[in-house]
Amino acid sequence: MQLKPVDKIENISAHDFKEQYYTIKKPLVITGLARQWPGFNKWNWDYFIEKVGDTRVGVYNNIKSDAYTPINTADEYMKFGEYLKRVKEGPLELRIFLFNIFQHAPELVKDFNWPDDLMNGFIKKYPMLFVGGAGSITHMHFDIDMSHILHTQFMGKKRVLLFPFEEQYKLYRKPWEVLSMANYTRYYEKFDYQSFPATRLAKGYEVILEHGDTLYMPAGYWHHMEYIESGFAMSLRALQNDWSGKLNGAWKLFGMRGIDTLMKKAAPQWWYNLKKARVYSLASKEIG
């Protein structure tokens, strides 16, 4: 992998953001954006336990999906408060993602501001919370709706690996899925280049997010995340401006995912083997 650090700045004007990052789809970390939000100091484990502790949520372990696993299938269910208490106690390889905590506690939307000056198209019904215990992993994927993301870390540290969507074949993307066939866990110590040689050519970025950091992830960006410390973050999603981007996201969300789920139920091993052959064929072409 050929990696560069993500640019980090405290604040940026809307004009410079659009010219230097948004338009050319380059990631950026803004360290000062969330510091003005009430939630910057207010949000913590005990606050969330008090507000929505009795809400039942799905949690996910570190095991990569296989031929039989539909996307976004929870591994276990528990009360949000019980989960957060376990996270507080120490390392826990369980995480929560796409949790709309604001449906259960609407008053929390007053604790942050929508940065409409930076981009338009925000899906304001769905700000999402992401929580992970130390050691939990979000495996390499891109977001299926192809939205732009502002991902703000509120507690703990998290390592993020990023690649433009166009690097998909070097990353061994599974056809009809948003996931990579390769395992990037602790990639910075050791990666299986023997099995996935095209990944050596992939050009991307890496960054460690800390309390208050807001990461701009352009539409379609691949990302792999590892929780260095227990923590939580919030994602604000914005649809792409052009209709081709919107339609691409809609197709992946409602068409591609449905077909893949159906085939995993009907002929899982045959479907997996077919996709695996296609993955390595496309990666070989990237190597040349």
N, C-alpha and C positions, 0 to 999 in steps of 0.2 A: 504494500500500500504506500502511496505517495501522499503524505499528509502535511497540511499547513495549519498553523493556529488560526482560529476564528478571530477576526478583528474585535477588539473590545474598546468601547468608548462610553463616557459617562452620560452624555446627552448628544442629540443630533437633531438638526432642523428637519422638517418634513421634506423640504426641497432636496437636501443632501441625501436623506435616506432613500428617497425615490430614485434619485440619479445614480447613486453609488451602490445601492444594494437591492432595492425592490425591483427595479426595471431589469437589471441584469441577473437577478436571482442569485445573489451572493449572501451567505449567512452573516449575521452580526450579533454581538452581545451588547446590549445597552444596560449599563450598570446602575444608572440613576433613575430610570423610568418608574420603577415600582416604589422607590423610596418615599415618594410623595403620597402614596396610597395609605389609607388608614389600616388596611390589612397587613402592611409591612411589619408592624409591631404587634398588631392585635392577634393575628392568626397563629395558633400553636396547637399542640396535641390536645390539651385540656379544653381549649375553647371549642374545638370541633366535637370532642366527646360530649360536652354539655349541649351543644346545638343539635347534633344529629346522631348521637351515640346509639340510639335504638334502631336506626335504619339498617336493614339487611342488605349486604353487598356481596358481590362476587369477587373472589381473590384468585390470583394466578401465581403458579410456581415458575421455576426457572427452566423446566423441561421444554425443549423445542417441540413444535407440533410435528406430527408424523402423517402418514398416508391417510389416517382415519379421523384426524382432528379438524372439525370445522373451525373457521376463524372466530376468535373472540369467545370461545367456550370456557367458562369459569371452571376452575379445578376444585373449588370449595366455596361455601357460603357461610357467612357469619355476620354478627352485628358489627357495625362500623366502630363502635366504641370498644368492643372486645378486641378487634383487630388493632386499633391504635394503641391500646394498652400493651399488647404483645410487641408492637414496634418499639415502644418506649423502653422495654425491658432489655433490648439488645439486638444483635444480628437476627434477621428474619428474612428468609428467601421467599417472601410472599409480597405481592404488589397489587395495587388497584389502579385501573385506568379507565378513562372516559366516565368518571363518576360525576353526575350533575348534582352536586351537593346543593346548588342553589334552588333546585326544585323542592327540596325539603326544608331549606332555610332561606327564603327569598330575601331576607334582610341583608344577607351577606353581599349582595350585589352593590350595596352602598360602600363597601370596603375597597373598591377599586374603580378606576376610570377607564372607559374604552378609549384607546388612542386613535380616534378617528382622523386625527391630523396626519398620521403616518400612512394609513391605508383605509380604503372603504371596503364594503362587502362583508363586514363582521356578522356572524350568525349569533345574534345577541340572546337567543333563547338557550344557547348551549355553551356557556363557559364550562370547562371541564377540569376536574381535579384528578391529579395523578399522585399516588402515594406508594412508597416502597421502603421496606426494611433494609438495613445495611446488608449488602451482598445480593440483593435482588437485581434481576436483569430484564431489560426490555430488549428482545432479540432484534436483529437487523430487519427493518421493514420500512415501507413508506406508507403514509396515511391514505387510505383508500379513496377518500373524497377529493384528493388533490387540492386541498385548501392551503393557503398560507397560514403559518402558525406563529404566534407570539407566546413563548413558553417561559413562564416566570417561576424561578425557584424560590420558595419561601422558607425552607428549612433544610439543613443538611447540604452535603456536597454530592454531585453527580457527574460522572464522566460521560461525555457524548462524542460519538463518532458519526460524521456526516459525509454524505456523498450526493452529488447532483443526480437527478433521475436518470440522466443519459448514461450513467455508469452501470446500469442495471445488469447487463450481460457479464461484465467483469465481476460483479458481485454475486453471480449465480442466482439470479431471480428465478423462482419457480413460476412457470407459465400459469396464468389464471389466478395467481395469488399476489399478495403484497410482500411476501416473505422471501428471504434468501435461504438457499439450501445449506450454505456454509454457516458454521458456528463461530461468532466473533468474540466469544467470552474470553476476557483477559487477553485480547489481541495484542496488547502492548508488551506482553511477556512472551507469548508464543502463539503463532497462527499456523494452521495446517495448509501451507502453500503447496505441499506435495499433492494433496487432493484437489486443491482449488488454485491452480497456478495463475489463472488470469487475474486474480485479485492483486497480484504484484503491480499490475498496470493501473489499478483504480486510483483516481486522483480525488482526494477529499480533504476533510478538515477534522480537527479534534479540539475539544475544549472541556474545561472543568467548570461547572456552574456552581455558584455559591449563593447564599441568601441575598435576594434582591436582584440577581442577574436575570435579564430577559433576553432569551435567545430568539432571534428571528430565523425561522426555518422556511425557506421558499417552498412553493407548491411542489409536491412530488419528491422532496428531498428524502433520501434514505437516512435513517438514524438508528443507532444502537446505543443504549444507555445502561450504565452500571451505577448503582447506588453505592457510593463510597461510604456514606453515612445515611442513617435513616432520615427520610425527608419527604417533602411533598411540594408539588408545583401545580400551577394552573395554566391551562392553554386557552388562548382566545383564537378562534378560527375565523378566517376571512376567505370568501370565495374569490376565485380569479376574476379579473375584470372582463375578459373576453369570453364569448359564448362557447368557443371550442374547449376552453379550459373547464367551464362549468359542465358541459356535456360529457367530457372525458371523465370527470369525477362522478357524475350521475351513472354513467355506464358501468364503471368499476364497482360502485356501491350497490346498484340494483341488478345489474346484468351479470358481470363477471363473477361476483361473489356467489350469486345464486346458482350459476352453472357449476362452479367448483364444489359447492356444498352438495349439490345433487350427485355429482360424479363420485365424491368421496363416500357417499352412502351406497350408490349402485355398484360401483366396481373400484373400490379404493386402491387395491394393489396394482391393478392394470393402469389406472389413472396416474398413480404415483410413478410407475416405471416409465410411462409415456412422457411425463413431464421431466423426469430425470434425464432421459436421453436428449430431450430438447435443450435442457439447461447446458449440458456439456457440449453439445453441438454449437450452440451460440457462443459459449466461452472460448471454444477452440478457434472460432473465426476472429475473435478479438485478439487472440495471441498471434494469429496469422501463420 
